[in-house]
Amino acid sequence: MSAVARIAEPTVLAAYDTPTRASSSRARHVYAQASGDEVTLTVQGDGIHVFNPSTLHTSASYSLGPSSSFPCAAFSRSAKGKHSATIAALDAKSNLCELRAWASDSSDKQEGSSQHPKAKTIETSVHSIHALDADDRLLLLTTDGQFQVLNSGFDVVAKAAIPRPGASARKVFIFNDAKTCNFLSASVKHSAAAIAIAALEDDETLYLSVAVVDVDGNLSNLVDCEVSLRNQDVVDISCSETGHVSFLLRSGDWHLHRFSMESSSLTISDPIRSICLSSSLSASQSSLLSLGSTHVLLAVPSASDLTLLLWDLQFGVVLSHHQRTLPASLTASSLSSEPTVVLLDLAQCGSDRVVLIASPAPSPSVSGKKTSKTSNAGLRSTVYVAQCTVPARSSIGSALGRATQTARWLASASTDAATAAASSSSSATSEQDPEVAHAAAVESGREDMLRALETAMSQADAAAVEKVWADWYAEETRLVRTHFVDSQMRKLKIRRGDLQGVLKYVRKDGGLAEEEEEEEEEEEEKKTRRKTMAMAMWR
């Protein structure tokens, strides 16, 4: 039986004072990267601290002084369940980075247990570094989106081509066991050891780029594709080993897609699910973390609170949630009367814990001089750890009965329509806001489906369950695709009538495009009905 989804009360793991001097860097104050059952915290102007979240104790700690600056998170390796090494990247001169590795004696847990780290300066602007399970190699992503494999001596042993010249790396996802990646074709999966996926940005365009690391440490199969969303609109991205990727927009819209990879191509679907978050959730400062399948943890800050929502985006429902008050040391600056902008970062540690960092957004100095105190002086970044139980896979059974608790987190005609009307400077109109209408239609269909499913399941009617699911899936897919196309056309100021007028007379292989689309949709619907998805997911 599937585990019941649950987010436990977050526990404070550590807290760190923000630097008292301003920095030209826009780096986060604290980074976290997990490896096995350990999490490594990298703190600007402080050092690196390795924790065991289950005991809240440090495994190793390296103080590097107030001048230390890091472009990304450090990581740690473990051997036989014990901490063995920590690897970090430190800012050096312009376009230079120093890589350091501390070997740790597990019997010596004193601060700075290794006083003589191995170090090498490389002429590379680093976005992030990651452990590879094979040997002692590490994977490095440059700021321009190039993947490199380095050996234990920090020599480059393999590098991929720069996928999009002029683009820059935004976020990266590493899957160290390629065999679990369902989005890979059989031929790619056979030779792959690890998969690296980078989100790249270039002006207004967003791309996904995938590289394969084989068992010998070689890089291959570098493919990418363009995402049909404006880069500036995207707040955060989540990605899972099942090939589900989600994009959270500043508007509160949240789109779930699927992608697949062949040997020479990467394709991403139209949205298979779209929801619109309530205006009570500040989407622009939110953070996402995939917890496998279509389960995504959403962290949202407000002026004084932190909200954690565990979603199953397959069904658009909240499985569990938790709220807690943010500490005053994070939100009340002694040098500024302005509200503190809180940034959140999430990392998964092991199979049942998540690490959350709440930190003040980097700010310029009060006087505009680099040497003056910042408006963040007196604030502290806080690191939390929380147990998080997640079902092994998305299922109808887990989603049943969740619609009521989910409604408060979604835009609805009764709440957000009033907000939109109050904020509108235009005169009253008889046309309903398209976003509100879409949210209402989706929520109504979801409620009807869940009620029908409960009835069919209580009667143990497998055929009825399958039919309810297939009918709802087809209708919701139609609604999501229509809404996605309409929203893109509104941005481009294209009327649907204009587009339909063009498509109506476009012929393909001697037949009307619309007729072929209808035939394809009918065939897809037949395939869907033949599947026993509902019963398989229910079990």
N, C-alpha and C positions, 0 to 999 in steps of 0.2 A: 504494500500500500504506500502511496506517495506521502512524503513528509508534509506536514502542515506548515505553510509559509509563516514565518515569524521574524520580526526585528526586535531584538532585546534592547534594553536601556543602554545607550552608549556610555562607556567608561572612559574617563580621562587617562590617556596614556602618558602624555607629556605636554608641557607648555613652554614657549620660548618668547623672550622679549624681542620686539622688533628692533632693528638697528637704530641707533640714535642719530646717525648721519645719513643723509640722503645718498642715493646711488643713481647713476645714470642707467643702470640696468633695469629692465622691466621683468626680471625673473621673480618667481614666487618666493616668498620668505622661507617656506618649508616645503620640501618634496618628500614623497614616500614611494618606495618600490618594494614589493614583497617578493620573497623567494622561499618556497617551501613554507615552513611555519615561522619564518622570521620576517620582520619588516625593518627596512633601513630608512631612517629619517636623515635628510640632508638639510642643514640649517644655515642660511646665509649669515656670515659674520660670527659663526660659532664652530661648527664641525659636523661630524657624522656620528650617529648613534644607532646601534642595532638592538632591537627589542624582540623579546619573545612575547607576543600579545596574550598568550594563555596565562602567563605568570606575571606579566607587566614588568619583568626584570630586563635589564640590559645584558646582552651577550658580549658587546664590545662597544667602546666609545673612543673617538679620536677628536680631540680639541685642536682646532687649526687657527684660532685667533680671530679677532674682529675684522681683519682685512680679507679673510677668505671669502671667495665668491665662486658660486657654482652655476653652470649653465643648465644643469639637469640633475635628476636624482642619481645618487650612487646606488649600488646594489651589493648584496653579499652572497657568498656561496656557503654551502654546508656540506660536510662529509660525515656520513654515518650519524646523521641527526645532530651534529654539532657544528657551530660556526667555525669556518676555516679561513675565510678571506673576505676582504671588502675592497671594492674597486670604485673609484670616483673620478670624475672629470672636473678640473678646476680651471677657471678663467685665467689666461695668461695675457700676453700682449695681444694687440689687434690680430684677429684671425689665427691665433695660436691657442692651443689647449694643452694642459698638462694632465696626463693620465697617471693615477697613482694606485698601487695595490698594497694593502696591508695584509700580511700573513698573520693569522691569529693562533696562538697556543690556547686550546680550549681550557687548559687548566689555569690560565692567567686571564682574569677578567678585569684587571685593573685598567683604568683609563689610559689610553695610549699604549696598549700592551706591546705594540710594535713601533719602535721609535725610528726605524729606518725603512720606510716603505720603498718599494720599487717604483720608479717614476720615469716617464718619458714625455717629452714635449712633441706634439704633432701639429703640423700646419693644416688644421682642419677646424672649421666652425661646427661645433657639436650641438645637435638637437637633443639626443638621448643615447644612453648606452644600456645594454641588456645582456643578461647571462644566456648562454646557449648550453643546453644540457650536455652536449658532446664535449669531452675533454675539458680544457680550460679556456676555450675560445669565448669571445664576446662579440656581440653584434652592435655596430655603431651606425646611427643615422645622422647624416649631416643636415645642416639647416636648409640646404638646397635639395633635400630629398634623396640623397644617394645612400644606399646601404653598403656597409663595409664589414667584412669579417676579420677580426684581429686575433692573433695567437696570444699566449700567456706573456710574451715579451712585448706586446703591443705593436707588433709588426703586422701590416696589412697583408693578409694572405688571399683575399678575394674582394672584389668590389664590383658593383653593378653600375651600369650606365646611369647618368642622371636622367630620370624619366621625363621631366618637363622642365627644360631650361628656362630659368626665370621664375620658377615657382619656389615656394618655401614650404618646409614641413610644418604641419599643424598638430597632428596627433598620430600616435603609432600603437599598433596592437600586435603582440607577439604570441604565437601559439607554438610551444616547444614540442608538442606531440602532433605531428601532421596527420597521424592516423585518425585523430578525432575530428578532423576538419571535414565536415560533410559537403562543403562547397567545392571541394577538389574533385576533378575527374580521377578515375581509377589509375590512369597512366601517370598523372602527376603525383598522386598519393604514394604510389609504389616506390618512388625514388626520393621522396622528401623526408627530411628529418624535422625541420621547423619551418613555419610560415610567418612572414612579416608583412603587415599591411599598414601602409602609411596614408594618411589623409593629407593631401597637398593643396595649397591655395595659391592662386595667381590672379591678382586683381579681383574680379568678381566671380571667378570660376573656382569650383571645388572638384578635386579628383581623388580617386582611390587608386593606389598603386600597390601591387603585390609582388613580393620576391620569395623565392623558394631557396632554402638552405638545405643541401643534401648532406648525407652522412659523412662526407669527406670535407665538409666546410665550404663547398663551392656554392656560388650564387647563380641561379638560373631562373628561367621562366618569368622574367620581369615583364609584367603586363599592367596596363592601367585603363581606366575609363573615366569619362566625365560624369559628374552628378548634376542633374537638372535642377539645382537649387543655387541661389546666389550665395557666395561665400559669406558676405557680410550679414546675411540673415540667419546663419547657423550659429547657435550658441555652443552646442556640444554634440558629440557623436558617440554612439556605442556600437560594439561589434562583437559577435559571438562566433564560436567554432561551428555553429550550424549554418552559417552564412546569412544570418540576420543582422542588418545594420540599421540603426535608427538615427534620425536627425531631428534635434530639437531646435525650433526657430524662435526668434525673439518675439514673434507674434503670439507664442503659446502653442502654435501648431506643432505636432509631433508625428513624424512619418516613419513607418516601418517598411523596409524594403528587404528583398533577398538578392544575393549576388551569387554567381557561380563562375568557376574558372576552368577553362580548358587549357591545353598546352600553350596556346598562343593568343588567347583572348580572355577578357574579363567582361562580364555583362551584369548589369544591375536592373532589377525589375522596376516597374511602376510601383507606387505605394501599395502594399497589401493590407495595410491598416493605417488610418489617420485618426488622431484625436486632437481636441483643442483643450488645453488646460485652462482652468478658471483664472480670471484676472487676479484672484487673491494670491496666486503663486507667481513670484517674480521670476519668470523664465530666463531673463537676461543674465542672472547670476547663478543659474542652476548648474549642476554637474551630474553626469550620467556614468553608470558602471554596469556593464553586462555581467549577469550572474549565470549565464548559460541559457541556451535555447532562446526563447523570446522574453525571458525574465530580465528586467532592467531596474536597477535601483536609481531613483531620482532624489537628489538632495537639493533642497531649496532654502535659502536664507531669507529672513525678513529683518526688520529693524531690531528685533530682540529675540527671535525664535529661530530654531532650526527644524525643518520638516524632512523626514525620510519617508519615501513612498516606494514600496516594492510593487512594481507593475508586471502583469503579464500582457505584453502588447499584442499577442496573438488574439486575445479577446478584449483588449482595452479595459481591463479591470485592475483595481488595486487589491493585492492579496494581503498586504499588511502595511501598517504605517506607524510611525512614532514621531512625537514632537518633544522638544526640550528647549529650555531657555538658554540663549547664548550668554556666556559670562560677560560681566561688565568690563573686564580687562580687555575684551576684544572689541567692544563697541563704543567705549567712552574715552576719547582722546583728550588729554589735558591741554593740547595746543590748538584744537579746532572745535568750533561749535557745530560744524557740519556733520550729518550722519555718516558713520563709517560704512564704506562699501565692503561687504564681506565676500570673500572668494572661497569657494569650496572645491576640494579635490578628493577623489575617492580612489581606493586601491583595494583589491581583494587579497586576503592573506589566508592561505589554506583553503579548505572547502567550506568553512562555516564562519568565517570572520571577515569583516570589512574594516578598513581604516579610513577615517574621515579627517581631513585637515580643514579647519576654519581659520582663515587668516585675513588681515586687512589688505585691501588692494594696494599695490605699490603706489606711492604718491610722490609728487615733486616736492622739493624743499619749500619751506614757508616763504623764504625770501627770494627763491629762484636760484640761489647759489648752491652748488653741490656740497659745500662744506657746512651748510646750516642744518639745523635740526629739521626733521620731517614732521609733517602733521600727524604721522602715525606714532610719534614718540610717546611712550607710556602704554602702548597697546601690546597685547600678547597674542601670538598664534597658539591655538589649542588643537591638540591631536587626540582624537577619540578612537576607540576600538569598540565594535559591537558585534555580538553573535547574530548571525543571519541564517535562518534555516530556509532553504529553497527547494521546492520539488525538483526531482531529477529531470523532468520534462514538463512542457506545457500540456495542460489537460483540461477538458471540459469540467471534470469533477471539481478541480481546484477553483474554477471560475464561477461555479454555481453559487448563487446567493450573494455575490459580491457587488452587484449593480448599485444597491442602495448606498453602501459606504463609498463607492466610487463617484457617485453623482456630485458630491460636494467639491471634488477636485476637478471637475470638468466644466467647461463653459456650457451654460444652459440658457434657454429662452427666458427663464424666470429671474436670473441674476445678471448675467453678463449683457443681456439685451438692454436692461435698464441702465447699466453703466455706459454702454455704447450710446444710448439715446441721450443721456445727460451730458456726455462729453462732446456730442456732435454740435457743431455750430450751424449746420444747415437746418432748413425748415423741415417740419414733420413730413414724412413720406409714407405712402401706403405699402411700399415694398419692404419686405422683411430682410434684415441683414443676412447675406448669403452664408456667412460663417455660423450665425445662430441657427439658421434653417438647417444647415448640414448637421450641426451637432445634435439638434433635436431629432432629426430623422434617424441618425445613427443610433442614438440612445434609445429611441422608441423601438427600433428593430431589434436591438440587443435585449431589451427587456422582454419583448414578445418571444424571442428565441429561447431565452433562459427559462421562462415559464413553461413553454412547450416541451423543452428538454426534461425539466423536472417531472412533468406528467408522464412522458414516454419512459423515462428511467424507472419511475415508481411502478410502472406496469411491466417492466423488463421487456419492452418491445424494441428489439434491436433494429428492425426495419424502420420503425417510426423515428427512432433516434437519428438514424442515418439520413432520413429524408429531411428532418427538421434542420439538421446541421448543413446539409448540402444546399437547401433552399436559402437559408440565411447567408451562407458563405457567398453564394452567387449574387444575392442582392446587395450585401455589404460591399463586395468587391466592386460592383457597378457604382455604388454611391461614392466610394473612395476615389475611384478613377475619375468619375465625373467632377467631383470636387477639386481634385488635383489639377485637372485640365482647366477648369473654370478659374481657379485661383491664379494659375500662371497666365491665362489670357487677360485677367483683370490687371495684372501687373504690366502686361504689354499693351493694355488698352485695346484689345481685340474683342469684338462682339462674337458670341457663339454663332449667330446667324451668318456672319461673314465667313467663318471657318467652315460651317456646314455647307454653305453654298458652293465653296470650292471643292470640298471633299465629295459632294454628291455626284460630280461628273468626272472624277478621277478614275480612270480605268486601269486595271492591273490584270495582266494576262487575259485580256479580252472580256473581263467581267467588272461590274461595279465594285469599288472598294468596300462600300457599305455592305453589300450582299456577302462578300467574302468574309468580312468581319463577323457578320451574324452567323455564318456557317461555322467559323472557327470557335465562336462563343458557344454554339450549340454542342460542338464536339467536345470542348473543354468541360461543359456541364455534364455530358454523358460520362466522361472519365471521372469526374468528381463523384458522381452518384455511384459509380462502380466501386469506388474505394470504401474501405471500412474505417475511414479515418476516425469518425466519431467514437466507435466502439473501442478502437485501439487506444485512443487517447484517454477514454473513460477508464479503461482497465489500468 
